[in-house]
Structure formats: structure tokens, C-alpha cells
Amino acid sequence: MANVNAPMVGKLISVDVKVGDQVKQNDVVATIEAMKMFVKIYSPADGEVKEIKVAPGEVINPDTVIMVLE
């Protein structure tokens, strides 16, 4: 099991996967806007998306769990 965490403070712009999707390590799974830049968030491991914990539009802090992979 692995968590996908926010790397910095920002507004979640998009979640590019859905529950049940299979992802590979380094796949783009979400995008945040921070300091007027769009920052891609990558999967830390291969796995299946089990849970998405935040929704687009939410402001997230560093280490906020965005989703859970299994």
C-alpha cells in the first residue's frame, strides 16, 4: 500500500485517475497549482487506486494524502 502525497501547498486542479485504475510508478496522477505554476504529481509506485481523498478545487498542504494505492 502506498500513499500519494502533496509535495507542496497548492490548489488541486485535477485528479487524472479514478478509483480502480491501475497506475505505474511515475505516472501522472494529479495536478496542483502552486505559485502560479502547474505542478504534476506522480505515482510513487505501481498499484491500483483504492481511494481518492481530496477533490479538485481544494487547497492542500504538504504531505496531504491525495490518494491511496494498493
mmCIF file of the N, C-alpha and C atoms, coordinates in Angstrom:
data_MODEL
# 
_entry.id   MODEL 
# 
loop_
_atom_site.group_PDB 
_atom_site.id 
_atom_site.type_symbol 
_atom_site.label_atom_id 
_atom_site.label_alt_id 
_atom_site.label_comp_id 
_atom_site.label_asym_id 
_atom_site.label_entity_id 
_atom_site.label_seq_id 
_atom_site.pdbx_PDB_ins_code 
_atom_site.Cartn_x 
_atom_site.Cartn_y 
_atom_site.Cartn_z 
_atom_site.occupancy 
_atom_site.B_iso_or_equiv 
_atom_site.pdbx_formal_charge 
_atom_site.auth_seq_id 
_atom_site.auth_comp_id 
_atom_site.auth_asym_id 
_atom_site.auth_atom_id 
_atom_site.pdbx_PDB_model_num 
ATOM 1   N N  . MET A 1 1  ? 0.841   -1.172 0.000   1.00 0.00 ? 1  MET A N  1 
ATOM 2   C CA . MET A 1 1  ? 0.000   0.000  0.000   1.00 0.00 ? 1  MET A CA 1 
ATOM 3   C C  . MET A 1 1  ? 0.895   1.246  0.000   1.00 0.00 ? 1  MET A C  1 
ATOM 4   N N  . ALA A 1 2  ? 0.535   2.239  -0.804  1.00 0.00 ? 2  ALA A N  1 
ATOM 5   C CA . ALA A 1 2  ? 1.320   3.472  -0.888  1.00 0.00 ? 2  ALA A CA 1 
ATOM 6   C C  . ALA A 1 2  ? 0.381   4.660  -0.942  1.00 0.00 ? 2  ALA A C  1 
ATOM 7   N N  . ASN A 1 3  ? 0.806   5.747  -0.327  1.00 0.00 ? 3  ASN A N  1 
ATOM 8   C CA . ASN A 1 3  ? 0.050   6.986  -0.395  1.00 0.00 ? 3  ASN A CA 1 
ATOM 9   C C  . ASN A 1 3  ? 0.671   7.910  -1.428  1.00 0.00 ? 3  ASN A C  1 
ATOM 10  N N  . VAL A 1 4  ? -0.162  8.664  -2.124  1.00 0.00 ? 4  VAL A N  1 
ATOM 11  C CA . VAL A 1 4  ? 0.304   9.737  -2.996  1.00 0.00 ? 4  VAL A CA 1 
ATOM 12  C C  . VAL A 1 4  ? 0.087   11.022 -2.207  1.00 0.00 ? 4  VAL A C  1 
ATOM 13  N N  . ASN A 1 5  ? 1.183   11.716 -1.882  1.00 0.00 ? 5  ASN A N  1 
ATOM 14  C CA . ASN A 1 5  ? 1.119   12.911 -1.045  1.00 0.00 ? 5  ASN A CA 1 
ATOM 15  C C  . ASN A 1 5  ? 1.386   14.167 -1.852  1.00 0.00 ? 5  ASN A C  1 
ATOM 16  N N  . ALA A 1 6  ? 0.835   15.281 -1.386  1.00 0.00 ? 6  ALA A N  1 
ATOM 17  C CA . ALA A 1 6  ? 1.099   16.578 -1.998  1.00 0.00 ? 6  ALA A CA 1 
ATOM 18  C C  . ALA A 1 6  ? 2.540   16.986 -1.693  1.00 0.00 ? 6  ALA A C  1 
ATOM 19  N N  . PRO A 1 7  ? 3.272   17.466 -2.701  1.00 0.00 ? 7  PRO A N  1 
ATOM 20  C CA . PRO A 1 7  ? 4.662   17.866 -2.462  1.00 0.00 ? 7  PRO A CA 1 
ATOM 21  C C  . PRO A 1 7  ? 4.790   19.260 -1.852  1.00 0.00 ? 7  PRO A C  1 
ATOM 22  N N  . MET A 1 8  ? 3.724   20.077 -1.974  1.00 0.00 ? 8  MET A N  1 
ATOM 23  C CA . MET A 1 8  ? 3.777   21.462 -1.501  1.00 0.00 ? 8  MET A CA 1 
ATOM 24  C C  . MET A 1 8  ? 2.365   21.993 -1.331  1.00 0.00 ? 8  MET A C  1 
ATOM 25  N N  . VAL A 1 9  ? 2.239   23.177 -0.768  1.00 0.00 ? 9  VAL A N  1 
ATOM 26  C CA . VAL A 1 9  ? 0.935   23.827 -0.650  1.00 0.00 ? 9  VAL A CA 1 
ATOM 27  C C  . VAL A 1 9  ? 0.466   24.217 -2.042  1.00 0.00 ? 9  VAL A C  1 
ATOM 28  N N  . GLY A 1 10 ? -0.802  23.972 -2.325  1.00 0.00 ? 10 GLY A N  1 
ATOM 29  C CA . GLY A 1 10 ? -1.350  24.369 -3.618  1.00 0.00 ? 10 GLY A CA 1 
ATOM 30  C C  . GLY A 1 10 ? -2.819  24.018 -3.712  1.00 0.00 ? 10 GLY A C  1 
ATOM 31  N N  . LYS A 1 11 ? -3.404  24.437 -4.818  1.00 0.00 ? 11 LYS A N  1 
ATOM 32  C CA . LYS A 1 11 ? -4.812  24.129 -5.082  1.00 0.00 ? 11 LYS A CA 1 
ATOM 33  C C  . LYS A 1 11 ? -4.853  22.949 -6.044  1.00 0.00 ? 11 LYS A C  1 
ATOM 34  N N  . LEU A 1 12 ? -5.605  21.926 -5.672  1.00 0.00 ? 12 LEU A N  1 
ATOM 35  C CA . LEU A 1 12 ? -5.725  20.750 -6.527  1.00 0.00 ? 12 LEU A CA 1 
ATOM 36  C C  . LEU A 1 12 ? -6.530  21.126 -7.772  1.00 0.00 ? 12 LEU A C  1 
ATOM 37  N N  . ILE A 1 13 ? -5.921  21.007 -8.917  1.00 0.00 ? 13 ILE A N  1 
ATOM 38  C CA . ILE A 1 13 ? -6.555  21.369 -10.189 1.00 0.00 ? 13 ILE A CA 1 
ATOM 39  C C  . ILE A 1 13 ? -7.276  20.171 -10.790 1.00 0.00 ? 13 ILE A C  1 
ATOM 40  N N  . SER A 1 14 ? -6.604  19.013 -10.794 1.00 0.00 ? 14 SER A N  1 
ATOM 41  C CA . SER A 1 14 ? -7.232  17.832 -11.390 1.00 0.00 ? 14 SER A CA 1 
ATOM 42  C C  . SER A 1 14 ? -6.700  16.563 -10.749 1.00 0.00 ? 14 SER A C  1 
ATOM 43  N N  . VAL A 1 15 ? -7.559  15.554 -10.739 1.00 0.00 ? 15 VAL A N  1 
ATOM 44  C CA . VAL A 1 15 ? -7.167  14.187 -10.394 1.00 0.00 ? 15 VAL A CA 1 
ATOM 45  C C  . VAL A 1 15 ? -7.318  13.420 -11.701 1.00 0.00 ? 15 VAL A C  1 
ATOM 46  N N  . ASP A 1 16 ? -6.210  12.888 -12.202 1.00 0.00 ? 16 ASP A N  1 
ATOM 47  C CA . ASP A 1 16 ? -6.173  12.322 -13.550 1.00 0.00 ? 16 ASP A CA 1 
ATOM 48  C C  . ASP A 1 16 ? -6.442  10.820 -13.601 1.00 0.00 ? 16 ASP A C  1 
ATOM 49  N N  . VAL A 1 17 ? -6.813  10.237 -12.466 1.00 0.00 ? 17 VAL A N  1 
ATOM 50  C CA . VAL A 1 17 ? -7.154  8.813  -12.392 1.00 0.00 ? 17 VAL A CA 1 
ATOM 51  C C  . VAL A 1 17 ? -8.438  8.681  -11.583 1.00 0.00 ? 17 VAL A C  1 
ATOM 52  N N  . LYS A 1 18 ? -9.011  7.492  -11.611 1.00 0.00 ? 18 LYS A N  1 
ATOM 53  C CA . LYS A 1 18 ? -10.207 7.240  -10.797 1.00 0.00 ? 18 LYS A CA 1 
ATOM 54  C C  . LYS A 1 18 ? -10.009 5.944  -10.010 1.00 0.00 ? 18 LYS A C  1 
ATOM 55  N N  . VAL A 1 19 ? -10.841 5.745  -9.012  1.00 0.00 ? 19 VAL A N  1 
ATOM 56  C CA . VAL A 1 19 ? -10.757 4.535  -8.196  1.00 0.00 ? 19 VAL A CA 1 
ATOM 57  C C  . VAL A 1 19 ? -10.876 3.319  -9.112  1.00 0.00 ? 19 VAL A C  1 
ATOM 58  N N  . GLY A 1 20 ? -9.972  2.372  -8.923  1.00 0.00 ? 20 GLY A N  1 
ATOM 59  C CA . GLY A 1 20 ? -9.963  1.160  -9.735  1.00 0.00 ? 20 GLY A CA 1 
ATOM 60  C C  . GLY A 1 20 ? -8.936  1.185  -10.847 1.00 0.00 ? 20 GLY A C  1 
ATOM 61  N N  . ASP A 1 21 ? -8.423  2.381  -11.189 1.00 0.00 ? 21 ASP A N  1 
ATOM 62  C CA . ASP A 1 21 ? -7.410  2.478  -12.250 1.00 0.00 ? 21 ASP A CA 1 
ATOM 63  C C  . ASP A 1 21 ? -6.096  1.851  -11.789 1.00 0.00 ? 21 ASP A C  1 
ATOM 64  N N  . GLN A 1 22 ? -5.408  1.215  -12.720 1.00 0.00 ? 22 GLN A N  1 
ATOM 65  C CA . GLN A 1 22 ? -4.060  0.709  -12.477 1.00 0.00 ? 22 GLN A CA 1 
ATOM 66  C C  . GLN A 1 22 ? -3.066  1.803  -12.890 1.00 0.00 ? 22 GLN A C  1 
ATOM 67  N N  . VAL A 1 23 ? -2.082  2.081  -12.044 1.00 0.00 ? 23 VAL A N  1 
ATOM 68  C CA . VAL A 1 23 ? -1.058  3.075  -12.369 1.00 0.00 ? 23 VAL A CA 1 
ATOM 69  C C  . VAL A 1 23 ? 0.315   2.444  -12.223 1.00 0.00 ? 23 VAL A C  1 
ATOM 70  N N  . LYS A 1 24 ? 1.248   2.993  -12.955 1.00 0.00 ? 24 LYS A N  1 
ATOM 71  C CA . LYS A 1 24 ? 2.654   2.583  -12.870 1.00 0.00 ? 24 LYS A CA 1 
ATOM 72  C C  . LYS A 1 24 ? 3.430   3.677  -12.142 1.00 0.00 ? 24 LYS A C  1 
ATOM 73  N N  . GLN A 1 25 ? 4.554   3.303  -11.560 1.00 0.00 ? 25 GLN A N  1 
ATOM 74  C CA . GLN A 1 25 ? 5.410   4.285  -10.910 1.00 0.00 ? 25 GLN A CA 1 
ATOM 75  C C  . GLN A 1 25 ? 5.743   5.393  -11.904 1.00 0.00 ? 25 GLN A C  1 
ATOM 76  N N  . ASN A 1 26 ? 5.668   6.630  -11.463 1.00 0.00 ? 26 ASN A N  1 
ATOM 77  C CA . ASN A 1 26 ? 5.962   7.837  -12.244 1.00 0.00 ? 26 ASN A CA 1 
ATOM 78  C C  . ASN A 1 26 ? 4.872   8.231  -13.229 1.00 0.00 ? 26 ASN A C  1 
ATOM 79  N N  . ASP A 1 27 ? 3.701   7.562  -13.222 1.00 0.00 ? 27 ASP A N  1 
ATOM 80  C CA . ASP A 1 27 ? 2.550   8.053  -13.991 1.00 0.00 ? 27 ASP A CA 1 
ATOM 81  C C  . ASP A 1 27 ? 2.046   9.337  -13.335 1.00 0.00 ? 27 ASP A C  1 
ATOM 82  N N  . VAL A 1 28 ? 1.569   10.282 -14.136 1.00 0.00 ? 28 VAL A N  1 
ATOM 83  C CA . VAL A 1 28 ? 0.946   11.494 -13.597 1.00 0.00 ? 28 VAL A CA 1 
ATOM 84  C C  . VAL A 1 28 ? -0.441  11.117 -13.075 1.00 0.00 ? 28 VAL A C  1 
ATOM 85  N N  . VAL A 1 29 ? -0.708  11.429 -11.806 1.00 0.00 ? 29 VAL A N  1 
ATOM 86  C CA . VAL A 1 29 ? -1.997  11.077 -11.216 1.00 0.00 ? 29 VAL A CA 1 
ATOM 87  C C  . VAL A 1 29 ? -2.820  12.300 -10.820 1.00 0.00 ? 29 VAL A C  1 
ATOM 88  N N  . ALA A 1 30 ? -2.179  13.466 -10.715 1.00 0.00 ? 30 ALA A N  1 
ATOM 89  C CA . ALA A 1 30 ? -2.901  14.682 -10.328 1.00 0.00 ? 30 ALA A CA 1 
ATOM 90  C C  . ALA A 1 30 ? -2.063  15.903 -10.690 1.00 0.00 ? 30 ALA A C  1 
ATOM 91  N N  . THR A 1 31 ? -2.721  17.072 -10.652 1.00 0.00 ? 31 THR A N  1 
ATOM 92  C CA . THR A 1 31 ? -2.042  18.340 -10.910 1.00 0.00 ? 31 THR A CA 1 
ATOM 93  C C  . THR A 1 31 ? -2.484  19.351 -9.861  1.00 0.00 ? 31 THR A C  1 
ATOM 94  N N  . ILE A 1 32 ? -1.504  20.088 -9.324  1.00 0.00 ? 32 ILE A N  1 
ATOM 95  C CA . ILE A 1 32 ? -1.829  21.182 -8.412  1.00 0.00 ? 32 ILE A CA 1 
ATOM 96  C C  . ILE A 1 32 ? -1.292  22.481 -8.994  1.00 0.00 ? 32 ILE A C  1 
ATOM 97  N N  . GLU A 1 33 ? -1.891  23.590 -8.551  1.00 0.00 ? 33 GLU A N  1 
ATOM 98  C CA . GLU A 1 33 ? -1.391  24.910 -8.911  1.00 0.00 ? 33 GLU A CA 1 
ATOM 99  C C  . GLU A 1 33 ? -0.737  25.501 -7.674  1.00 0.00 ? 33 GLU A C  1 
ATOM 100 N N  . ALA A 1 34 ? 0.531   25.852 -7.808  1.00 0.00 ? 34 ALA A N  1 
ATOM 101 C CA . ALA A 1 34 ? 1.285   26.427 -6.701  1.00 0.00 ? 34 ALA A CA 1 
ATOM 102 C C  . ALA A 1 34 ? 2.134   27.569 -7.241  1.00 0.00 ? 34 ALA A C  1 
ATOM 103 N N  . MET A 1 35 ? 2.028   28.717 -6.635  1.00 0.00 ? 35 MET A N  1 
ATOM 104 C CA . MET A 1 35 ? 2.804   29.889 -7.050  1.00 0.00 ? 35 MET A CA 1 
ATOM 105 C C  . MET A 1 35 ? 2.634   30.188 -8.537  1.00 0.00 ? 35 MET A C  1 
ATOM 106 N N  . LYS A 1 36 ? 1.402   30.091 -9.018  1.00 0.00 ? 36 LYS A N  1 
ATOM 107 C CA . LYS A 1 36 ? 1.033   30.359 -10.407 1.00 0.00 ? 36 LYS A CA 1 
ATOM 108 C C  . LYS A 1 36 ? 1.667   29.385 -11.413 1.00 0.00 ? 36 LYS A C  1 
ATOM 109 N N  . MET A 1 37 ? 2.132   28.242 -10.919 1.00 0.00 ? 37 MET A N  1 
ATOM 110 C CA . MET A 1 37 ? 2.677   27.199 -11.790 1.00 0.00 ? 37 MET A CA 1 
ATOM 111 C C  . MET A 1 37 ? 1.859   25.930 -11.596 1.00 0.00 ? 37 MET A C  1 
ATOM 112 N N  . PHE A 1 38 ? 1.733   25.150 -12.662 1.00 0.00 ? 38 PHE A N  1 
ATOM 113 C CA . PHE A 1 38 ? 1.072   23.855 -12.562 1.00 0.00 ? 38 PHE A CA 1 
ATOM 114 C C  . PHE A 1 38 ? 2.134   22.804 -12.279 1.00 0.00 ? 38 PHE A C  1 
ATOM 115 N N  . VAL A 1 39 ? 1.910   22.029 -11.225 1.00 0.00 ? 39 VAL A N  1 
ATOM 116 C CA . VAL A 1 39 ? 2.868   21.020 -10.788 1.00 0.00 ? 39 VAL A CA 1 
ATOM 117 C C  . VAL A 1 39 ? 2.203   19.650 -10.899 1.00 0.00 ? 39 VAL A C  1 
ATOM 118 N N  . LYS A 1 40 ? 2.814   18.760 -11.667 1.00 0.00 ? 40 LYS A N  1 
ATOM 119 C CA . LYS A 1 40 ? 2.304   17.394 -11.817 1.00 0.00 ? 40 LYS A CA 1 
ATOM 120 C C  . LYS A 1 40 ? 2.694   16.570 -10.597 1.00 0.00 ? 40 LYS A C  1 
ATOM 121 N N  . ILE A 1 41 ? 1.788   15.701 -10.177 1.00 0.00 ? 41 ILE A N  1 
ATOM 122 C CA . ILE A 1 41 ? 2.065   14.781 -9.072  1.00 0.00 ? 41 ILE A CA 1 
ATOM 123 C C  . ILE A 1 41 ? 2.125   13.377 -9.660  1.00 0.00 ? 41 ILE A C  1 
ATOM 124 N N  . TYR A 1 42 ? 3.204   12.676 -9.341  1.00 0.00 ? 42 TYR A N  1 
ATOM 125 C CA . TYR A 1 42 ? 3.475   11.368 -9.930  1.00 0.00 ? 42 TYR A CA 1 
ATOM 126 C C  . TYR A 1 42 ? 3.238   10.248 -8.920  1.00 0.00 ? 42 TYR A C  1 
ATOM 127 N N  . SER A 1 43 ? 2.859   9.099  -9.428  1.00 0.00 ? 43 SER A N  1 
ATOM 128 C CA . SER A 1 43 ? 2.667   7.930  -8.584  1.00 0.00 ? 43 SER A CA 1 
ATOM 129 C C  . SER A 1 43 ? 4.016   7.463  -8.033  1.00 0.00 ? 43 SER A C  1 
ATOM 130 N N  . PRO A 1 44 ? 4.080   7.194  -6.722  1.00 0.00 ? 44 PRO A N  1 
ATOM 131 C CA . PRO A 1 44 ? 5.339   6.717  -6.144  1.00 0.00 ? 44 PRO A CA 1 
ATOM 132 C C  . PRO A 1 44 ? 5.593   5.226  -6.377  1.00 0.00 ? 44 PRO A C  1 
ATOM 133 N N  . ALA A 1 45 ? 4.576   4.506  -6.857  1.00 0.00 ? 45 ALA A N  1 
ATOM 134 C CA . ALA A 1 45 ? 4.704   3.051  -7.008  1.00 0.00 ? 45 ALA A CA 1 
ATOM 135 C C  . ALA A 1 45 ? 3.652   2.539  -7.992  1.00 0.00 ? 45 ALA A C  1 
ATOM 136 N N  . ASP A 1 46 ? 3.849   1.303  -8.461  1.00 0.00 ? 46 ASP A N  1 
ATOM 137 C CA . ASP A 1 46 ? 2.819   0.626  -9.246  1.00 0.00 ? 46 ASP A CA 1 
ATOM 138 C C  . ASP A 1 46 ? 1.681   0.240  -8.308  1.00 0.00 ? 46 ASP A C  1 
ATOM 139 N N  . GLY A 1 47 ? 0.461   0.241  -8.811  1.00 0.00 ? 47 GLY A N  1 
ATOM 140 C CA . GLY A 1 47 ? -0.647  -0.218 -7.978  1.00 0.00 ? 47 GLY A CA 1 
ATOM 141 C C  . GLY A 1 47 ? -1.995  0.177  -8.537  1.00 0.00 ? 47 GLY A C  1 
ATOM 142 N N  . GLU A 1 48 ? -3.024  -0.138 -7.766  1.00 0.00 ? 48 GLU A N  1 
ATOM 143 C CA . GLU A 1 48 ? -4.399  0.199  -8.113  1.00 0.00 ? 48 GLU A CA 1 
ATOM 144 C C  . GLU A 1 48 ? -4.866  1.322  -7.200  1.00 0.00 ? 48 GLU A C  1 
ATOM 145 N N  . VAL A 1 49 ? -5.556  2.308  -7.778  1.00 0.00 ? 49 VAL A N  1 
ATOM 146 C CA . VAL A 1 49 ? -6.104  3.413  -6.992  1.00 0.00 ? 49 VAL A CA 1 
ATOM 147 C C  . VAL A 1 49 ? -7.259  2.865  -6.153  1.00 0.00 ? 49 VAL A C  1 
ATOM 148 N N  . LYS A 1 50 ? -7.111  2.904  -4.830  1.00 0.00 ? 50 LYS A N  1 
ATOM 149 C CA . LYS A 1 50 ? -8.121  2.379  -3.916  1.00 0.00 ? 50 LYS A CA 1 
ATOM 150 C C  . LYS A 1 50 ? -9.032  3.467  -3.376  1.00 0.00 ? 50 LYS A C  1 
ATOM 151 N N  . GLU A 1 51 ? -8.482  4.669  -3.178  1.00 0.00 ? 51 GLU A N  1 
ATOM 152 C CA . GLU A 1 51 ? -9.277  5.744  -2.574  1.00 0.00 ? 51 GLU A CA 1 
ATOM 153 C C  . GLU A 1 51 ? -8.688  7.087  -2.996  1.00 0.00 ? 51 GLU A C  1 
ATOM 154 N N  . ILE A 1 52 ? -9.561  8.033  -3.312  1.00 0.00 ? 52 ILE A N  1 
ATOM 155 C CA . ILE A 1 52 ? -9.154  9.414  -3.591  1.00 0.00 ? 52 ILE A CA 1 
ATOM 156 C C  . ILE A 1 52 ? -9.702  10.259 -2.447  1.00 0.00 ? 52 ILE A C  1 
ATOM 157 N N  . LYS A 1 53 ? -8.800  10.961 -1.747  1.00 0.00 ? 53 LYS A N  1 
ATOM 158 C CA . LYS A 1 53 ? -9.163  11.627 -0.502  1.00 0.00 ? 53 LYS A CA 1 
ATOM 159 C C  . LYS A 1 53 ? -9.465  13.114 -0.639  1.00 0.00 ? 53 LYS A C  1 
ATOM 160 N N  . VAL A 1 54 ? -9.132  13.736 -1.763  1.00 0.00 ? 54 VAL A N  1 
ATOM 161 C CA . VAL A 1 54 ? -9.387  15.166 -1.954  1.00 0.00 ? 54 VAL A CA 1 
ATOM 162 C C  . VAL A 1 54 ? -10.034 15.390 -3.312  1.00 0.00 ? 54 VAL A C  1 
ATOM 163 N N  . ALA A 1 55 ? -10.673 16.535 -3.461  1.00 0.00 ? 55 ALA A N  1 
ATOM 164 C CA . ALA A 1 55 ? -11.378 16.848 -4.708  1.00 0.00 ? 55 ALA A CA 1 
ATOM 165 C C  . ALA A 1 55 ? -10.771 18.087 -5.348  1.00 0.00 ? 55 ALA A C  1 
ATOM 166 N N  . PRO A 1 56 ? -10.849 18.185 -6.688  1.00 0.00 ? 56 PRO A N  1 
ATOM 167 C CA . PRO A 1 56 ? -10.363 19.389 -7.355  1.00 0.00 ? 56 PRO A CA 1 
ATOM 168 C C  . PRO A 1 56 ? -10.990 20.645 -6.748  1.00 0.00 ? 56 PRO A C  1 
ATOM 169 N N  . GLY A 1 57 ? -10.158 21.675 -6.616  1.00 0.00 ? 57 GLY A N  1 
ATOM 170 C CA . GLY A 1 57 ? -10.599 22.928 -6.018  1.00 0.00 ? 57 GLY A CA 1 
ATOM 171 C C  . GLY A 1 57 ? -10.159 23.087 -4.578  1.00 0.00 ? 57 GLY A C  1 
ATOM 172 N N  . GLU A 1 58 ? -9.837  21.967 -3.926  1.00 0.00 ? 58 GLU A N  1 
ATOM 173 C CA . GLU A 1 58 ? -9.398  22.035 -2.532  1.00 0.00 ? 58 GLU A CA 1 
ATOM 174 C C  . GLU A 1 58 ? -7.954  22.526 -2.453  1.00 0.00 ? 58 GLU A C  1 
ATOM 175 N N  . VAL A 1 59 ? -7.672  23.320 -1.424  1.00 0.00 ? 59 VAL A N  1 
ATOM 176 C CA . VAL A 1 59 ? -6.299  23.730 -1.136  1.00 0.00 ? 59 VAL A CA 1 
ATOM 177 C C  . VAL A 1 59 ? -5.702  22.656 -0.241  1.00 0.00 ? 59 VAL A C  1 
ATOM 178 N N  . ILE A 1 60 ? -4.537  22.169 -0.646  1.00 0.00 ? 60 ILE A N  1 
ATOM 179 C CA . ILE A 1 60 ? -3.900  21.085 0.098   1.00 0.00 ? 60 ILE A CA 1 
ATOM 180 C C  . ILE A 1 60 ? -2.535  21.537 0.607   1.00 0.00 ? 60 ILE A C  1 
ATOM 181 N N  . ASN A 1 61 ? -2.124  20.947 1.705   1.00 0.00 ? 61 ASN A N  1 
ATOM 182 C CA . ASN A 1 61 ? -0.848  21.265 2.346   1.00 0.00 ? 61 ASN A CA 1 
ATOM 183 C C  . ASN A 1 61 ? 0.178   20.175 2.052   1.00 0.00 ? 61 ASN A C  1 
ATOM 184 N N  . PRO A 1 62 ? 1.462   20.480 2.292   1.00 0.00 ? 62 PRO A N  1 
ATOM 185 C CA . PRO A 1 62 ? 2.476   19.447 2.084   1.00 0.00 ? 62 PRO A CA 1 
ATOM 186 C C  . PRO A 1 62 ? 2.129   18.185 2.877   1.00 0.00 ? 62 PRO A C  1 
ATOM 187 N N  . ASP A 1 63 ? 2.340   17.054 2.262   1.00 0.00 ? 63 ASP A N  1 
ATOM 188 C CA . ASP A 1 63 ? 2.106   15.744 2.858   1.00 0.00 ? 63 ASP A CA 1 
ATOM 189 C C  . ASP A 1 63 ? 0.629   15.394 3.036   1.00 0.00 ? 63 ASP A C  1 
ATOM 190 N N  . THR A 1 64 ? -0.292  16.207 2.508   1.00 0.00 ? 64 THR A N  1 
ATOM 191 C CA . THR A 1 64 ? -1.691  15.813 2.471   1.00 0.00 ? 64 THR A CA 1 
ATOM 192 C C  . THR A 1 64 ? -1.796  14.557 1.596   1.00 0.00 ? 64 THR A C  1 
ATOM 193 N N  . VAL A 1 65 ? -2.492  13.548 2.075   1.00 0.00 ? 65 VAL A N  1 
ATOM 194 C CA . VAL A 1 65 ? -2.680  12.328 1.279   1.00 0.00 ? 65 VAL A CA 1 
ATOM 195 C C  . VAL A 1 65 ? -3.744  12.612 0.222   1.00 0.00 ? 65 VAL A C  1 
ATOM 196 N N  . ILE A 1 66 ? -3.356  12.529 -1.039  1.00 0.00 ? 66 ILE A N  1 
ATOM 197 C CA . ILE A 1 66 ? -4.274  12.787 -2.146  1.00 0.00 ? 66 ILE A CA 1 
ATOM 198 C C  . ILE A 1 66 ? -5.030  11.516 -2.495  1.00 0.00 ? 66 ILE A C  1 
ATOM 199 N N  . MET A 1 67 ? -4.303  10.402 -2.542  1.00 0.00 ? 67 MET A N  1 
ATOM 200 C CA . MET A 1 67 ? -4.940  9.121  -2.851  1.00 0.00 ? 67 MET A CA 1 
ATOM 201 C C  . MET A 1 67 ? -4.136  7.989  -2.259  1.00 0.00 ? 67 MET A C  1 
ATOM 202 N N  . VAL A 1 68 ? -4.795  6.822  -2.180  1.00 0.00 ? 68 VAL A N  1 
ATOM 203 C CA . VAL A 1 68 ? -4.179  5.609  -1.650  1.00 0.00 ? 68 VAL A CA 1 
ATOM 204 C C  . VAL A 1 68 ? -4.097  4.587  -2.776  1.00 0.00 ? 68 VAL A C  1 
ATOM 205 N N  . LEU A 1 69 ? -2.912  3.990  -2.930  1.00 0.00 ? 69 LEU A N  1 
ATOM 206 C CA . LEU A 1 69 ? -2.696  2.930  -3.912  1.00 0.00 ? 69 LEU A CA 1 
ATOM 207 C C  . LEU A 1 69 ? -2.507  1.615  -3.171  1.00 0.00 ? 69 LEU A C  1 
ATOM 208 N N  . GLU A 1 70 ? -2.909  0.526  -3.813  1.00 0.00 ? 70 GLU A N  1 
ATOM 209 C CA . GLU A 1 70 ? -2.668  -0.795 -3.222  1.00 0.00 ? 70 GLU A CA 1 
ATOM 210 C C  . GLU A 1 70 ? -2.047  -1.689 -4.243  1.00 0.00 ? 70 GLU A C  1 
# 
